[in-house]
């Protein structure tokens, strides 16, 4: 009663970090263990972790990197989250590119009112999660709950007020998560540092927490207070869920089935199956399914028009993008006439007068008079805009002794 403990698991690259927390009265103590190259090893290569003997008497919470999950934000016209979750079991592929049979999923409420509720759908491929769970079982650990990293850092935020951004560096991208008064309000994956900088400017936080990065990687252009987090803090925050209540009920797996031993689990499964099959399941499930399908069909019908409009806009955008690309291709080989005239005015000496300039395609011809016409050819050749410069006709003298010329050349970029 006066002593509690919990275990948090997290992945840092290919390493597994295990943090165990003990709480005695109001005092906390913890221990952290790292298993190197956990994700690279086959289950047969893994050895049981050096934990205390016997079954761990406490919650075991696994926190997975944000990049492993698929997250979609939706608005639901009711505030009954259980009804929504049951409905998604049949219509999940309407919101993410996978069906209920392919993924583990759960929902998390971002905000709710009497009219509607804004929720996150969090999903992960069963094959990927089962692979991790199999490796954990090889070292004698069976999680009772699976969450993702943004939620594991909620206990770390404590009583921070205002917007706080958590940025985690992954192998190929960044995870950007925004919290407001210890509630997650935004979670996205970002590919480049430029996009990350733009995201920070768009949703300006009061503080930035950096995870899985070194000090020399943290951008220092902004004056927003920043803090580097230790690699064990994610597993530490996950373990805290087993000791205290935080505003997140997310769990990608059901804990009850995984806490029973094999014989007890099989026995209870068959007993429960027979009872439900004989007495309850067929009738209740039928009524529930009819109500859920009616709700989902109404929602699908309501958004079909919007989907059709979006598809037409996307088709129109593709046509416009192609037109812009063609224009840019033509523009790439076109030299504005004013640029040619300005270049001639720039390079011709002050004693030369141009009386007529003709520009056809990528060639030019200039007619005029100068003190020395032959000196004009090397002057024009030295311009980066002209090449192949030469006289079109013989030079003649004017009554004032100046030389009349007609010079032709090529225009190039």
C-alpha positions as CSV (number, residue, x, y, z in Angstrom):
1,X,0.0,0.0,0.0
2,X,2.8,2.4,0.9
3,X,5.2,1.1,-1.8
4,X,4.6,1.2,-5.6
5,X,6.7,0.5,-8.6
6,X,6.4,0.7,-12.4
7,X,8.6,0.1,-15.4
8,X,9.0,2.2,-18.5
9,X,10.5,1.1,-21.8
10,X,11.7,3.3,-24.7
11,X,13.7,2.9,-27.9
12,X,16.6,5.2,-28.6
13,X,17.8,4.4,-32.0
14,X,18.4,0.6,-31.9
15,X,18.9,0.5,-28.2
16,X,16.3,-0.4,-25.6
17,X,16.2,1.7,-22.4
18,X,14.5,0.3,-19.3
19,X,13.7,2.5,-16.3
20,X,12.2,1.1,-13.1
21,X,10.7,3.5,-10.6
22,X,10.0,2.8,-6.9
23,X,7.8,5.0,-4.8
24,X,7.8,4.7,-1.1
25,X,5.4,7.1,0.6
26,X,6.3,10.3,-1.3
27,X,9.9,9.5,-2.2
28,X,10.9,8.3,-5.6
29,X,14.0,6.3,-6.7
30,X,14.8,4.8,-10.1
31,X,17.2,2.6,-12.0
32,X,18.0,2.7,-15.7
33,X,19.4,-0.2,-17.8
34,X,20.3,0.0,-21.5
35,X,20.3,-3.0,-23.9
36,X,22.5,-2.2,-26.9
37,X,21.4,-3.0,-30.4
38,X,18.1,-4.5,-29.2
39,X,16.3,-3.8,-32.4
40,X,19.1,-5.4,-34.5
41,X,19.1,-8.7,-32.8
42,X,17.0,-11.8,-33.4
43,X,14.9,-12.9,-30.4
44,X,17.1,-16.0,-30.1
45,X,20.1,-13.7,-29.6
46,X,18.6,-11.8,-26.8
47,X,19.2,-12.8,-23.2
48,X,16.8,-12.2,-20.2
49,X,17.3,-8.7,-18.8
50,X,19.0,-8.4,-15.4
51,X,15.8,-7.6,-13.5
52,X,14.9,-8.9,-10.2
53,X,13.8,-12.6,-10.1
54,X,10.2,-13.5,-10.4
55,X,7.3,-11.7,-12.0
56,X,7.5,-7.9,-12.0
57,X,4.7,-6.6,-9.7
58,X,3.8,-3.4,-11.3
59,X,2.7,-1.7,-14.6
60,X,5.1,-2.1,-17.6
61,X,4.6,0.7,-20.1
62,X,6.3,0.6,-23.5
63,X,6.7,4.0,-25.3
64,X,7.4,3.8,-29.0
65,X,8.9,6.5,-31.2
66,X,6.4,8.8,-32.9
67,X,7.8,7.8,-36.4
68,X,6.6,4.2,-35.8
69,X,2.9,5.4,-35.6
70,X,0.3,6.7,-37.9
71,X,-1.7,9.6,-36.5
72,X,-4.8,11.3,-37.9
73,X,-6.8,14.2,-36.3
74,X,-10.5,14.0,-36.9
75,X,-13.6,15.8,-35.5
76,X,-16.5,13.6,-34.3
77,X,-20.0,15.1,-33.9
78,X,-20.5,13.5,-30.5
79,X,-18.6,13.3,-27.2
80,X,-19.0,9.6,-26.6
81,X,-15.5,8.3,-27.2
82,X,-16.4,4.6,-26.6
83,X,-19.0,4.8,-29.3
84,X,-16.4,6.4,-31.7
85,X,-13.8,3.7,-30.9
86,X,-16.3,0.9,-31.6
87,X,-17.3,2.6,-34.8
88,X,-13.7,2.9,-36.0
89,X,-13.3,-0.9,-35.6
90,X,-15.4,-1.2,-38.7
91,X,-14.5,2.0,-40.6
92,X,-10.9,2.6,-39.8
93,X,-9.7,2.4,-43.4
94,X,-11.8,5.5,-44.1
95,X,-9.3,7.6,-42.1
96,X,-6.0,5.7,-42.5
97,X,-4.7,3.5,-45.3
98,X,-5.1,0.3,-43.2
99,X,-7.9,-1.7,-41.9
100,X,-8.6,-2.8,-38.3
101,X,-7.1,-6.2,-39.0
102,X,-3.7,-4.7,-40.0
103,X,-3.0,-2.4,-37.1
104,X,-3.3,-1.8,-33.4
105,X,-5.1,1.5,-32.7
106,X,-6.6,3.7,-30.0
107,X,-7.9,7.2,-29.8
108,X,-7.0,10.2,-27.7
109,X,-9.3,13.2,-27.1
110,X,-7.7,16.6,-27.8
111,X,-10.8,18.7,-27.0
112,X,-14.5,18.1,-26.6
113,X,-17.7,20.1,-26.3
114,X,-21.4,19.4,-26.4
115,X,-21.4,19.6,-30.2
116,X,-18.3,17.7,-31.3
117,X,-15.0,16.2,-30.1
118,X,-11.6,16.5,-31.7
119,X,-9.6,13.3,-31.4
120,X,-6.3,11.7,-32.5
121,X,-6.4,8.3,-34.1
122,X,-3.1,6.6,-33.2
123,X,-2.3,3.4,-35.0
124,X,0.7,1.1,-35.6
125,X,1.1,-1.9,-37.9
126,X,0.6,-5.2,-36.1
127,X,3.6,-6.7,-37.7
128,X,6.0,-4.0,-36.4
129,X,4.6,-4.0,-32.9
130,X,4.4,-7.8,-32.6
131,X,8.1,-7.9,-33.6
132,X,9.0,-5.6,-30.7
133,X,6.8,-7.5,-28.3
134,X,8.4,-10.8,-29.3
135,X,11.8,-9.4,-28.6
136,X,10.7,-8.1,-25.2
137,X,9.2,-11.5,-24.3
138,X,12.6,-13.0,-25.2
139,X,14.1,-11.0,-22.3
140,X,11.3,-11.8,-20.0
141,X,9.3,-8.5,-20.3
142,X,5.6,-8.3,-21.2
143,X,4.2,-4.7,-21.5
144,X,0.8,-4.1,-19.9
145,X,0.4,-0.9,-22.0
146,X,1.8,0.6,-25.2
147,X,1.9,4.4,-25.9
148,X,3.9,6.6,-28.2
149,X,6.7,9.1,-27.2
150,X,4.7,12.4,-27.1
151,X,2.5,11.0,-24.3
152,X,5.5,9.6,-22.4
153,X,6.8,13.1,-22.0
154,X,3.6,14.5,-20.5
155,X,4.8,13.6,-16.9
156,X,8.1,15.3,-17.7
157,X,6.4,18.5,-18.6
158,X,5.0,18.7,-15.0
159,X,3.1,21.9,-14.4
160,X,4.6,23.9,-17.3
161,X,2.1,26.5,-18.5
162,X,1.6,27.8,-22.0
163,X,2.8,26.2,-25.3
164,X,5.8,23.9,-25.1
165,X,7.3,22.1,-28.1
166,X,9.0,18.7,-28.0
167,X,11.3,18.0,-31.0
168,X,12.8,14.6,-31.4
169,X,15.5,13.7,-34.0
170,X,14.9,10.4,-35.8
171,X,17.0,8.6,-38.4
172,X,15.5,10.4,-41.4
173,X,13.2,13.2,-40.0
174,X,11.9,15.1,-37.0
175,X,9.0,14.5,-34.7
176,X,7.3,17.8,-33.7
177,X,4.8,17.8,-30.8
178,X,3.1,20.8,-29.3
179,X,1.7,20.8,-25.8
180,X,-0.6,23.4,-24.2
181,X,-0.9,23.4,-20.4
182,X,0.2,19.7,-20.3
183,X,-2.1,18.6,-23.1
184,X,-1.0,17.4,-26.5
185,X,-2.6,19.6,-29.2
186,X,-0.4,18.9,-32.3
187,X,1.8,16.0,-33.5
188,X,3.5,15.8,-36.9
189,X,6.5,14.4,-38.7
190,X,8.8,16.9,-40.5
191,X,11.4,16.0,-43.1
192,X,13.9,18.9,-43.2
193,X,15.3,21.5,-40.8
194,X,13.8,24.3,-42.9
195,X,10.3,22.8,-42.5
196,X,11.0,22.4,-38.8
197,X,12.0,26.1,-38.5
198,X,8.8,27.1,-40.3
199,X,6.7,24.9,-38.1
200,X,8.2,26.5,-35.0
201,X,7.5,30.0,-36.3
202,X,3.9,29.0,-37.3
203,X,3.1,27.6,-33.9
204,X,5.4,29.6,-31.7
205,X,6.1,27.9,-28.4
206,X,7.3,29.4,-25.1
207,X,9.9,26.7,-24.7
208,X,11.5,23.9,-26.9
209,X,12.5,20.5,-25.5
210,X,15.0,18.6,-27.7
211,X,15.2,14.8,-27.5
212,X,17.7,12.5,-29.1
213,X,19.9,15.4,-30.4
214,X,23.4,16.6,-29.5
215,X,24.1,20.3,-28.5
216,X,25.7,21.1,-31.8
217,X,22.6,20.1,-33.8
218,X,20.2,22.4,-31.9
219,X,19.4,25.5,-34.1
220,X,20.3,28.7,-32.3
221,X,18.7,31.3,-34.6
222,X,15.7,31.7,-32.4
223,X,15.7,33.2,-28.9
224,X,13.2,30.7,-27.6
225,X,14.4,29.0,-24.4
226,X,15.6,25.4,-25.2
227,X,16.5,22.4,-23.1
228,X,18.3,19.1,-24.1
229,X,16.6,16.0,-22.6
230,X,18.5,13.0,-21.5
231,X,17.9,9.8,-23.5
232,X,16.4,8.0,-20.4
233,X,13.7,10.6,-19.8
234,X,11.2,9.0,-22.2
235,X,11.3,5.6,-20.4
236,X,11.2,7.5,-17.0
237,X,8.1,9.4,-18.1
238,X,6.5,6.2,-19.3
239,X,7.2,4.5,-16.0
240,X,5.5,7.4,-14.2
241,X,2.2,6.4,-15.8
242,X,2.2,3.3,-13.6
243,X,2.4,5.4,-10.4
244,X,0.2,8.5,-11.2
245,X,-2.8,9.5,-13.3
246,X,-2.0,11.7,-16.3
247,X,-4.3,13.1,-19.0
248,X,-3.9,10.2,-21.4
249,X,-5.7,6.9,-21.6
250,X,-4.1,5.8,-24.8
251,X,-3.0,2.1,-25.1
252,X,-2.4,0.3,-28.4
253,X,-2.7,-3.1,-26.7
254,X,-5.0,-4.6,-24.1
255,X,-3.2,-5.2,-20.9
256,X,-5.6,-7.8,-19.4
257,X,-4.8,-10.5,-22.0
258,X,-1.1,-10.1,-21.6
259,X,-1.0,-10.3,-17.8
260,X,-2.4,-13.9,-17.6
261,X,-0.3,-17.0,-17.8
262,X,-0.8,-19.4,-20.6
263,X,-3.1,-22.0,-18.8
264,X,-5.2,-19.4,-17.0
265,X,-5.5,-17.4,-20.1
266,X,-6.7,-20.3,-22.2
267,X,-9.2,-21.4,-19.5
268,X,-10.7,-18.0,-19.1
269,X,-10.9,-17.5,-22.8
270,X,-13.0,-20.6,-23.5
271,X,-15.2,-20.0,-20.5
272,X,-15.8,-16.4,-21.5
273,X,-16.3,-17.3,-25.1
274,X,-19.0,-19.9,-24.3
275,X,-20.9,-17.6,-21.9
276,X,-20.8,-14.7,-24.4
277,X,-21.7,-16.9,-27.4
278,X,-24.6,-18.6,-25.7
279,X,-26.2,-15.6,-23.8
280,X,-25.0,-12.2,-24.8
281,X,-22.8,-11.6,-27.8
282,X,-25.0,-12.3,-30.8
283,X,-27.9,-10.1,-29.8
284,X,-25.9,-7.2,-28.3
285,X,-23.4,-7.1,-31.1
286,X,-26.1,-7.1,-33.7
287,X,-27.8,-4.1,-32.1
288,X,-24.5,-2.3,-31.5
289,X,-23.3,-2.9,-35.1
290,X,-26.5,-1.6,-36.6
291,X,-26.3,1.6,-34.5
292,X,-22.6,2.0,-35.4
293,X,-23.0,1.4,-39.1
294,X,-26.0,3.9,-39.2
295,X,-23.8,6.6,-37.6
296,X,-20.8,5.9,-39.9
297,X,-22.9,5.8,-43.0
298,X,-24.4,9.2,-42.1
299,X,-20.9,10.7,-41.6
300,X,-19.6,9.2,-44.9
301,X,-22.6,10.6,-46.8
302,X,-22.0,14.1,-45.2
303,X,-18.4,14.2,-46.2
304,X,-18.7,12.7,-49.8
305,X,-19.4,16.1,-51.3
306,X,-16.3,17.6,-49.6
307,X,-14.2,14.7,-50.8
308,X,-15.4,15.2,-54.4
309,X,-14.6,19.0,-54.3
310,X,-11.1,18.2,-52.9
311,X,-10.4,15.7,-55.7
312,X,-11.5,18.2,-58.4
313,X,-9.2,20.9,-56.8
314,X,-6.3,18.4,-56.8
315,X,-6.9,17.6,-60.5
316,X,-7.0,21.3,-61.3
317,X,-3.8,21.9,-59.3
318,X,-2.0,19.2,-61.2
319,X,-2.9,20.8,-64.5
320,X,-1.8,24.2,-63.3
321,X,1.5,22.8,-62.0
322,X,2.2,21.3,-65.4
323,X,1.4,24.6,-67.1
324,X,3.7,26.5,-64.7
325,X,6.5,23.9,-65.4
326,X,6.1,24.4,-69.1
327,X,6.3,28.2,-68.7
328,X,9.4,27.9,-66.6
329,X,11.0,25.6,-69.1
330,X,10.4,28.2,-71.9
331,X,11.5,31.1,-69.7
332,X,14.8,29.3,-68.9
333,X,16.0,29.7,-72.4
334,X,14.5,33.2,-73.0
335,X,16.6,36.4,-72.6
336,X,14.5,39.6,-72.1
337,X,15.2,42.2,-74.9
338,X,15.6,44.9,-72.3
339,X,18.6,43.0,-70.9
340,X,20.3,43.0,-74.3
341,X,19.7,46.8,-74.8
342,X,21.0,47.5,-71.3
343,X,24.1,45.4,-71.8
344,X,24.9,47.3,-75.1
345,X,24.4,50.6,-73.4
346,X,26.8,49.4,-70.7
347,X,29.7,48.1,-72.8
348,X,29.7,50.5,-75.8
349,X,32.2,53.3,-75.3
350,X,31.1,56.9,-75.0
351,X,32.4,57.8,-78.5
352,X,30.1,55.2,-80.1
353,X,26.5,55.9,-81.2
354,X,24.0,53.1,-81.8
355,X,21.3,54.3,-84.3
356,X,19.4,51.0,-84.8
357,X,19.3,47.8,-82.8
358,X,17.6,44.6,-84.2
359,X,17.1,41.5,-82.1
360,X,15.8,38.3,-83.6
361,X,15.7,35.1,-81.6
362,X,19.1,34.8,-79.9
363,X,21.0,37.2,-82.3
364,X,21.4,40.9,-82.3
365,X,22.5,43.5,-84.9
366,X,23.5,47.1,-84.0
367,X,24.1,49.9,-86.6
368,X,25.8,53.2,-85.8
369,X,29.1,55.2,-86.0
370,X,32.1,55.4,-83.8
371,X,35.7,56.8,-83.8
372,X,37.0,53.3,-84.4
373,X,34.6,50.6,-85.3
374,X,37.1,47.7,-85.2
375,X,37.7,48.4,-81.4
376,X,34.0,47.6,-80.8
377,X,34.2,43.9,-81.6
378,X,36.6,42.8,-78.8
379,X,34.6,45.1,-76.4
380,X,31.4,43.3,-77.2
381,X,33.1,39.9,-77.2
382,X,34.2,40.5,-73.6
383,X,30.6,40.8,-72.5
384,X,29.3,37.5,-70.9
385,X,26.0,38.1,-72.8
386,X,27.5,38.2,-76.3
387,X,29.5,35.8,-78.5
388,X,30.4,35.4,-82.2
389,X,30.6,39.2,-82.7
390,X,31.6,40.4,-86.2
391,X,31.1,43.1,-88.9
392,X,28.1,42.6,-91.2
393,X,29.4,45.0,-93.9
394,X,32.6,47.0,-94.6
395,X,33.3,50.0,-92.5
396,X,32.7,53.4,-94.2
397,X,33.7,57.0,-93.3
398,X,31.3,59.8,-92.6
399,X,32.0,63.4,-93.6
400,X,33.1,64.1,-90.1
401,X,35.6,61.3,-90.2
402,X,33.8,58.8,-88.0
403,X,33.4,55.2,-89.0
404,X,29.9,53.8,-89.8
405,X,29.5,50.2,-88.7
406,X,27.0,47.3,-88.7
407,X,27.9,44.6,-86.1
408,X,26.1,41.3,-85.5
409,X,26.5,38.7,-82.7
410,X,24.8,35.9,-80.7
411,X,23.0,36.3,-77.4
412,X,23.8,33.7,-74.7
413,X,23.2,33.2,-71.0
